[in-house]
Amino acid sequence: MNKYKCLILLSMFLIIFSISKSYAIINNYTLLGKTIYIDPGHGGIDSGTTYKKIYEKDINLLLSKKLEKELTALGAKVYLTRETDKDLALTTNGRKRSDLINRAYLINKTKPDMYISIHLNYLSDIRYKGLQIFYNNKNKENKQIAESLTEYMREKTSNVREPKYNNTYYMYRNITSPGVLIEVGFLSNPDDRYRLTHEDYQNKLISNLTYTIEKYFKEKR
Ligand SMILES: [Zn+2]
């Protein structure tokens, strides 16, 4: 083989190698082109549900940031309604309503492919535990999202409750984009409370949730 042929072969090899390598990188970005809005519930003077010094608002934010990191790593464009310990109210009068109006406004303005609102549940009967997904009928995709995410979540996690229709939250009635509210566990239940306040479970929960969101978009195609 002469020098010239050898050079051609070598450059062909390099081209093929770099194409396959960049293809592999693109292929890992399974959520490329998807916009996801994460809404950590409550914030600021609104702690949400509490147990001693454990505040729902803090766990919601912590989990939301972990989820943001995971989804971003898969190529999704991710937004958060809040990134610090604050509410989104513009008025002190009717503060809660103003907070919820603003969250809905932000999400509607961005028109994401999906919104995920993160909350914790609480019941006086401490036996209730597990994750539960709530949806309304504002967007026709919501029911399917709730059912699919529940199904995929169950592949990896125990204690995933049946999805539930709920049209009572003001905010969610006003979000036109598809999405759901996830109560990731009960702060009132000792098992859930222990898990939700420990990093190994938080990480597992978020990695399972990322898997379910990824699978939802994959199956939807
Ligand atoms: Zn809440």
py3Dmol code that shows the C-alpha trace and the ligand (Angstrom):
import py3Dmol

protein = """\
ATOM      1  CA  MET A   1       0.000   0.000   0.000  1.00  0.00           C
ATOM      2  CA  ASN A   2       1.455   3.381  -0.884  1.00  0.00           C
ATOM      3  CA  LYS A   3       1.621   6.355   1.433  1.00  0.00           C
ATOM      4  CA  TYR A   4      -1.288   8.133  -0.305  1.00  0.00           C
ATOM      5  CA  LYS A   5      -3.719   5.196   0.031  1.00  0.00           C
ATOM      6  CA  CYS A   6      -2.680   4.743   3.621  1.00  0.00           C
ATOM      7  CA  LEU A   7      -3.512   8.387   4.396  1.00  0.00           C
ATOM      8  CA  ILE A   8      -6.948   8.090   2.762  1.00  0.00           C
ATOM      9  CA  LEU A   9      -7.721   4.976   4.780  1.00  0.00           C
ATOM     10  CA  LEU A  10      -6.572   6.616   7.970  1.00  0.00           C
ATOM     11  CA  SER A  11      -8.690   9.732   7.416  1.00  0.00           C
ATOM     12  CA  MET A  12     -11.733   7.580   6.515  1.00  0.00           C
ATOM     13  CA  PHE A  13     -11.252   5.675   9.736  1.00  0.00           C
ATOM     14  CA  LEU A  14     -11.013   8.930  11.712  1.00  0.00           C
ATOM     15  CA  ILE A  15     -14.182  10.317  10.097  1.00  0.00           C
ATOM     16  CA  ILE A  16     -16.185   7.161  10.844  1.00  0.00           C
ATOM     17  CA  PHE A  17     -14.824   7.075  14.380  1.00  0.00           C
ATOM     18  CA  SER A  18     -15.792  10.686  15.121  1.00  0.00           C
ATOM     19  CA  ILE A  19     -19.277  10.320  13.556  1.00  0.00           C
ATOM     20  CA  SER A  20     -20.058   7.244  15.630  1.00  0.00           C
ATOM     21  CA  LYS A  21     -18.705   8.926  18.726  1.00  0.00           C
ATOM     22  CA  SER A  22     -20.835  12.047  18.302  1.00  0.00           C
ATOM     23  CA  TYR A  23     -23.830   9.854  17.472  1.00  0.00           C
ATOM     24  CA  ALA A  24     -23.326   8.040  20.772  1.00  0.00           C
ATOM     25  CA  ILE A  25     -23.241  11.357  22.621  1.00  0.00           C
ATOM     26  CA  ILE A  26     -26.427  12.568  20.924  1.00  0.00           C
ATOM     27  CA  ASN A  27     -28.040   9.222  21.642  1.00  0.00           C
ATOM     28  CA  ASN A  28     -27.493   9.669  25.387  1.00  0.00           C
ATOM     29  CA  TYR A  29     -29.489  12.890  25.257  1.00  0.00           C
ATOM     30  CA  THR A  30     -32.792  11.063  25.292  1.00  0.00           C
ATOM     31  CA  LEU A  31     -34.675  14.204  26.364  1.00  0.00           C
ATOM     32  CA  LEU A  32     -33.086  16.547  23.839  1.00  0.00           C
ATOM     33  CA  GLY A  33     -35.689  19.032  22.589  1.00  0.00           C
ATOM     34  CA  LYS A  34     -37.984  18.502  25.600  1.00  0.00           C
ATOM     35  CA  THR A  35     -38.846  21.337  27.935  1.00  0.00           C
ATOM     36  CA  ILE A  36     -39.807  20.370  31.473  1.00  0.00           C
ATOM     37  CA  TYR A  37     -41.041  22.775  34.134  1.00  0.00           C
ATOM     38  CA  ILE A  38     -40.485  21.651  37.726  1.00  0.00           C
ATOM     39  CA  ASP A  39     -42.543  23.341  40.412  1.00  0.00           C
ATOM     40  CA  PRO A  40     -41.262  22.886  43.983  1.00  0.00           C
ATOM     41  CA  GLY A  41     -44.412  23.409  46.078  1.00  0.00           C
ATOM     42  CA  HIS A  42     -44.689  26.194  48.698  1.00  0.00           C
ATOM     43  CA  GLY A  43     -41.691  28.312  49.838  1.00  0.00           C
ATOM     44  CA  GLY A  44     -40.923  31.333  52.024  1.00  0.00           C
ATOM     45  CA  ILE A  45     -43.569  31.937  54.684  1.00  0.00           C
ATOM     46  CA  ASP A  46     -45.567  29.035  53.251  1.00  0.00           C
ATOM     47  CA  SER A  47     -43.825  25.935  54.655  1.00  0.00           C
ATOM     48  CA  GLY A  48     -46.417  23.498  53.375  1.00  0.00           C
ATOM     49  CA  THR A  49     -46.873  20.549  55.648  1.00  0.00           C
ATOM     50  CA  THR A  50     -44.478  20.213  58.605  1.00  0.00           C
ATOM     51  CA  TYR A  51     -43.269  17.695  61.146  1.00  0.00           C
ATOM     52  CA  LYS A  52     -41.235  19.220  63.983  1.00  0.00           C
ATOM     53  CA  LYS A  53     -38.368  21.004  62.175  1.00  0.00           C
ATOM     54  CA  ILE A  54     -38.948  19.216  58.874  1.00  0.00           C
ATOM     55  CA  TYR A  55     -40.605  21.503  56.329  1.00  0.00           C
ATOM     56  CA  GLU A  56     -42.260  20.292  53.158  1.00  0.00           C
ATOM     57  CA  LYS A  57     -41.029  23.374  51.235  1.00  0.00           C
ATOM     58  CA  ASP A  58     -37.368  22.415  51.853  1.00  0.00           C
ATOM     59  CA  ILE A  59     -37.721  18.795  50.734  1.00  0.00           C
ATOM     60  CA  ASN A  60     -39.729  19.890  47.664  1.00  0.00           C
ATOM     61  CA  LEU A  61     -36.930  22.268  46.637  1.00  0.00           C
ATOM     62  CA  LEU A  62     -34.142  19.802  47.324  1.00  0.00           C
ATOM     63  CA  LEU A  63     -35.805  17.045  45.285  1.00  0.00           C
ATOM     64  CA  SER A  64     -36.682  19.476  42.478  1.00  0.00           C
ATOM     65  CA  LYS A  65     -33.042  20.547  42.151  1.00  0.00           C
ATOM     66  CA  LYS A  66     -31.908  16.934  42.023  1.00  0.00           C
ATOM     67  CA  LEU A  67     -34.512  16.238  39.337  1.00  0.00           C
ATOM     68  CA  GLU A  68     -33.426  19.319  37.396  1.00  0.00           C
ATOM     69  CA  LYS A  69     -29.835  18.039  37.368  1.00  0.00           C
ATOM     70  CA  GLU A  70     -30.798  14.561  36.144  1.00  0.00           C
ATOM     71  CA  LEU A  71     -33.163  15.776  33.410  1.00  0.00           C
ATOM     72  CA  THR A  72     -30.667  18.394  32.226  1.00  0.00           C
ATOM     73  CA  ALA A  73     -28.008  15.664  31.923  1.00  0.00           C
ATOM     74  CA  LEU A  74     -30.355  13.872  29.486  1.00  0.00           C
ATOM     75  CA  GLY A  75     -30.586  16.981  27.324  1.00  0.00           C
ATOM     76  CA  ALA A  76     -33.895  18.446  28.550  1.00  0.00           C
ATOM     77  CA  LYS A  77     -34.371  22.184  28.967  1.00  0.00           C
ATOM     78  CA  VAL A  78     -35.468  22.482  32.583  1.00  0.00           C
ATOM     79  CA  TYR A  79     -37.094  25.390  34.408  1.00  0.00           C
ATOM     80  CA  LEU A  80     -37.952  25.780  38.093  1.00  0.00           C
ATOM     81  CA  THR A  81     -40.741  28.011  39.435  1.00  0.00           C
ATOM     82  CA  ARG A  82     -38.431  28.812  42.364  1.00  0.00           C
ATOM     83  CA  GLU A  83     -34.782  28.111  43.130  1.00  0.00           C
ATOM     84  CA  THR A  84     -34.662  29.528  46.650  1.00  0.00           C
ATOM     85  CA  ASP A  85     -36.769  29.510  49.807  1.00  0.00           C
ATOM     86  CA  LYS A  86     -39.434  32.002  48.713  1.00  0.00           C
ATOM     87  CA  ASP A  87     -43.012  32.032  47.541  1.00  0.00           C
ATOM     88  CA  LEU A  88     -44.066  33.649  44.271  1.00  0.00           C
ATOM     89  CA  ALA A  89     -46.718  35.988  45.659  1.00  0.00           C
ATOM     90  CA  LEU A  90     -46.813  39.569  44.410  1.00  0.00           C
ATOM     91  CA  THR A  91     -49.291  40.732  47.047  1.00  0.00           C
ATOM     92  CA  THR A  92     -49.505  40.174  50.799  1.00  0.00           C
ATOM     93  CA  ASN A  93     -53.271  40.304  50.538  1.00  0.00           C
ATOM     94  CA  GLY A  94     -54.440  36.936  49.220  1.00  0.00           C
ATOM     95  CA  ARG A  95     -50.844  35.787  49.234  1.00  0.00           C
ATOM     96  CA  LYS A  96     -51.472  32.084  48.575  1.00  0.00           C
ATOM     97  CA  ARG A  97     -53.707  32.833  45.581  1.00  0.00           C
ATOM     98  CA  SER A  98     -51.160  35.275  44.144  1.00  0.00           C
ATOM     99  CA  ASP A  99     -48.405  32.666  44.581  1.00  0.00           C
ATOM    100  CA  LEU A 100     -50.400  30.029  42.709  1.00  0.00           C
ATOM    101  CA  ILE A 101     -51.451  32.445  39.946  1.00  0.00           C
ATOM    102  CA  ASN A 102     -47.790  33.282  39.327  1.00  0.00           C
ATOM    103  CA  ARG A 103     -46.695  29.653  39.175  1.00  0.00           C
ATOM    104  CA  ALA A 104     -49.408  28.931  36.601  1.00  0.00           C
ATOM    105  CA  TYR A 105     -48.457  32.088  34.676  1.00  0.00           C
ATOM    106  CA  LEU A 106     -44.765  31.103  34.472  1.00  0.00           C
ATOM    107  CA  ILE A 107     -45.550  27.585  33.285  1.00  0.00           C
ATOM    108  CA  ASN A 108     -48.151  28.692  30.725  1.00  0.00           C
ATOM    109  CA  LYS A 109     -45.798  31.339  29.321  1.00  0.00           C
ATOM    110  CA  THR A 110     -43.056  28.752  28.677  1.00  0.00           C
ATOM    111  CA  LYS A 111     -45.397  26.093  27.219  1.00  0.00           C
ATOM    112  CA  PRO A 112     -43.311  23.116  28.415  1.00  0.00           C
ATOM    113  CA  ASP A 113     -43.802  19.562  27.146  1.00  0.00           C
ATOM    114  CA  MET A 114     -44.524  18.624  30.750  1.00  0.00           C
ATOM    115  CA  TYR A 115     -44.747  20.228  34.163  1.00  0.00           C
ATOM    116  CA  ILE A 116     -44.118  18.356  37.380  1.00  0.00           C
ATOM    117  CA  SER A 117     -45.220  19.874  40.655  1.00  0.00           C
ATOM    118  CA  ILE A 118     -43.455  18.337  43.677  1.00  0.00           C
ATOM    119  CA  HIS A 119     -45.255  18.128  47.038  1.00  0.00           C
ATOM    120  CA  LEU A 120     -45.414  16.049  50.221  1.00  0.00           C
ATOM    121  CA  ASN A 121     -48.608  14.577  51.613  1.00  0.00           C
ATOM    122  CA  TYR A 122     -49.858  14.606  55.206  1.00  0.00           C
ATOM    123  CA  LEU A 123     -52.715  12.787  56.913  1.00  0.00           C
ATOM    124  CA  SER A 124     -53.621  12.485  60.581  1.00  0.00           C
ATOM    125  CA  ASP A 125     -53.796   8.708  60.092  1.00  0.00           C
ATOM    126  CA  ILE A 126     -50.067   7.967  60.061  1.00  0.00           C
ATOM    127  CA  ARG A 127     -50.532   4.572  58.393  1.00  0.00           C
ATOM    128  CA  TYR A 128     -50.915   6.143  54.938  1.00  0.00           C
ATOM    129  CA  LYS A 129     -47.678   6.102  52.967  1.00  0.00           C
ATOM    130  CA  GLY A 130     -46.295   6.106  49.449  1.00  0.00           C
ATOM    131  CA  LEU A 131     -46.055   8.238  46.345  1.00  0.00           C
ATOM    132  CA  GLN A 132     -49.209   9.392  44.544  1.00  0.00           C
ATOM    133  CA  ILE A 133     -49.739  11.268  41.289  1.00  0.00           C
ATOM    134  CA  PHE A 134     -52.617  13.738  40.924  1.00  0.00           C
ATOM    135  CA  TYR A 135     -54.011  15.072  37.664  1.00  0.00           C
ATOM    136  CA  ASN A 136     -56.862  17.191  36.363  1.00  0.00           C
ATOM    137  CA  ASN A 137     -58.604  17.427  32.995  1.00  0.00           C
ATOM    138  CA  LYS A 138     -57.293  20.856  31.964  1.00  0.00           C
ATOM    139  CA  ASN A 139     -55.036  19.225  29.367  1.00  0.00           C
ATOM    140  CA  LYS A 140     -56.157  16.003  27.690  1.00  0.00           C
ATOM    141  CA  GLU A 141     -52.698  14.427  28.160  1.00  0.00           C
ATOM    142  CA  ASN A 142     -52.746  14.767  31.959  1.00  0.00           C
ATOM    143  CA  LYS A 143     -54.572  11.515  32.720  1.00  0.00           C
ATOM    144  CA  GLN A 144     -52.248   9.536  30.463  1.00  0.00           C
ATOM    145  CA  ILE A 145     -49.180  11.147  32.032  1.00  0.00           C
ATOM    146  CA  ALA A 146     -50.438  10.275  35.534  1.00  0.00           C
ATOM    147  CA  GLU A 147     -51.198   6.675  34.545  1.00  0.00           C
ATOM    148  CA  SER A 148     -47.938   6.114  32.647  1.00  0.00           C
ATOM    149  CA  LEU A 149     -45.724   7.681  35.305  1.00  0.00           C
ATOM    150  CA  THR A 150     -47.466   5.565  37.970  1.00  0.00           C
ATOM    151  CA  GLU A 151     -46.942   2.407  35.912  1.00  0.00           C
ATOM    152  CA  TYR A 152     -43.246   3.089  35.203  1.00  0.00           C
ATOM    153  CA  MET A 153     -42.603   4.225  38.767  1.00  0.00           C
ATOM    154  CA  ARG A 154     -43.984   0.904  40.000  1.00  0.00           C
ATOM    155  CA  GLU A 155     -41.318  -0.964  38.013  1.00  0.00           C
ATOM    156  CA  LYS A 156     -38.723   0.472  40.383  1.00  0.00           C
ATOM    157  CA  THR A 157     -40.468   1.544  43.588  1.00  0.00           C
ATOM    158  CA  SER A 158     -42.869  -0.064  46.019  1.00  0.00           C
ATOM    159  CA  ASN A 159     -45.665   1.928  47.651  1.00  0.00           C
ATOM    160  CA  VAL A 160     -46.846   3.792  44.572  1.00  0.00           C
ATOM    161  CA  ARG A 161     -50.532   4.564  45.060  1.00  0.00           C
ATOM    162  CA  GLU A 162     -53.217   4.719  42.337  1.00  0.00           C
ATOM    163  CA  PRO A 163     -53.238   7.984  40.318  1.00  0.00           C
ATOM    164  CA  LYS A 164     -56.022  10.302  41.422  1.00  0.00           C
ATOM    165  CA  TYR A 165     -58.158  12.885  39.641  1.00  0.00           C
ATOM    166  CA  ASN A 166     -58.165  16.204  41.503  1.00  0.00           C
ATOM    167  CA  ASN A 167     -59.487  19.445  40.138  1.00  0.00           C
ATOM    168  CA  THR A 168     -59.506  21.490  43.296  1.00  0.00           C
ATOM    169  CA  TYR A 169     -56.135  23.247  43.263  1.00  0.00           C
ATOM    170  CA  TYR A 170     -56.549  26.699  41.752  1.00  0.00           C
ATOM    171  CA  MET A 171     -53.121  26.619  40.160  1.00  0.00           C
ATOM    172  CA  TYR A 172     -53.493  23.345  38.336  1.00  0.00           C
ATOM    173  CA  ARG A 173     -56.894  24.256  36.970  1.00  0.00           C
ATOM    174  CA  ASN A 174     -55.144  27.161  35.266  1.00  0.00           C
ATOM    175  CA  ILE A 175     -52.160  25.419  33.754  1.00  0.00           C
ATOM    176  CA  THR A 176     -52.802  24.694  30.095  1.00  0.00           C
ATOM    177  CA  SER A 177     -49.589  22.676  29.554  1.00  0.00           C
ATOM    178  CA  PRO A 178     -49.612  18.925  30.165  1.00  0.00           C
ATOM    179  CA  GLY A 179     -48.404  17.764  33.556  1.00  0.00           C
ATOM    180  CA  VAL A 180     -49.136  16.378  36.992  1.00  0.00           C
ATOM    181  CA  LEU A 181     -48.673  16.993  40.689  1.00  0.00           C
ATOM    182  CA  ILE A 182     -46.622  14.364  42.505  1.00  0.00           C
ATOM    183  CA  GLU A 183     -46.990  13.880  46.241  1.00  0.00           C
ATOM    184  CA  VAL A 184     -43.721  11.992  46.687  1.00  0.00           C
ATOM    185  CA  GLY A 185     -44.581  10.649  50.137  1.00  0.00           C
ATOM    186  CA  PHE A 186     -46.326  11.289  53.454  1.00  0.00           C
ATOM    187  CA  LEU A 187     -44.513  13.439  55.988  1.00  0.00           C
ATOM    188  CA  SER A 188     -46.996  12.050  58.526  1.00  0.00           C
ATOM    189  CA  ASN A 189     -45.757   8.471  58.033  1.00  0.00           C
ATOM    190  CA  PRO A 190     -42.576   7.503  59.943  1.00  0.00           C
ATOM    191  CA  ASP A 191     -41.191   5.301  57.128  1.00  0.00           C
ATOM    192  CA  ASP A 192     -41.764   7.877  54.396  1.00  0.00           C
ATOM    193  CA  ARG A 193     -40.449  10.652  56.637  1.00  0.00           C
ATOM    194  CA  TYR A 194     -37.257   8.738  57.375  1.00  0.00           C
ATOM    195  CA  ARG A 195     -36.649   7.994  53.705  1.00  0.00           C
ATOM    196  CA  LEU A 196     -37.464  11.469  52.418  1.00  0.00           C
ATOM    197  CA  THR A 197     -34.996  13.042  54.819  1.00  0.00           C
ATOM    198  CA  HIS A 198     -32.110  10.720  53.845  1.00  0.00           C
ATOM    199  CA  GLU A 199     -29.981  11.364  50.809  1.00  0.00           C
ATOM    200  CA  ASP A 200     -29.652   7.783  49.576  1.00  0.00           C
ATOM    201  CA  TYR A 201     -33.432   7.448  49.264  1.00  0.00           C
ATOM    202  CA  GLN A 202     -33.821  10.957  47.815  1.00  0.00           C
ATOM    203  CA  ASN A 203     -31.305  10.067  45.094  1.00  0.00           C
ATOM    204  CA  LYS A 204     -33.000   6.751  44.374  1.00  0.00           C
ATOM    205  CA  LEU A 205     -36.403   8.408  44.186  1.00  0.00           C
ATOM    206  CA  ILE A 206     -35.167  11.062  41.761  1.00  0.00           C
ATOM    207  CA  SER A 207     -33.335   8.559  39.587  1.00  0.00           C
ATOM    208  CA  ASN A 208     -36.532   6.456  39.387  1.00  0.00           C
ATOM    209  CA  LEU A 209     -38.574   9.532  38.586  1.00  0.00           C
ATOM    210  CA  THR A 210     -36.112  10.493  35.854  1.00  0.00           C
ATOM    211  CA  TYR A 211     -36.440   6.974  34.434  1.00  0.00           C
ATOM    212  CA  THR A 212     -40.247   7.269  34.348  1.00  0.00           C
ATOM    213  CA  ILE A 213     -40.190  10.673  32.632  1.00  0.00           C
ATOM    214  CA  GLU A 214     -37.629   9.449  30.105  1.00  0.00           C
ATOM    215  CA  LYS A 215     -39.712   6.330  29.404  1.00  0.00           C
ATOM    216  CA  TYR A 216     -42.898   8.387  29.051  1.00  0.00           C
ATOM    217  CA  PHE A 217     -41.412  10.477  26.222  1.00  0.00           C
ATOM    218  CA  LYS A 218     -39.799   7.418  24.619  1.00  0.00           C
ATOM    219  CA  GLU A 219     -43.075   5.454  24.544  1.00  0.00           C
ATOM    220  CA  LYS A 220     -45.038   8.504  23.408  1.00  0.00           C
ATOM    221  CA  ARG A 221     -43.056   8.823  20.162  1.00  0.00           C
TER     222      ARG A 221
END
"""
ligand_1 = """\
1
ZN
Zn -47.769 20.769 49.363
"""
view = py3Dmol.view(width=600, height=400)
view.addModel(protein, "pdb")
view.setStyle({"model": 0}, {"cartoon": {"style": "trace"}})
view.addModel(ligand_1, "xyz")
view.setStyle({"model": 1}, {"stick": {}})
view.zoomTo()
view.show()
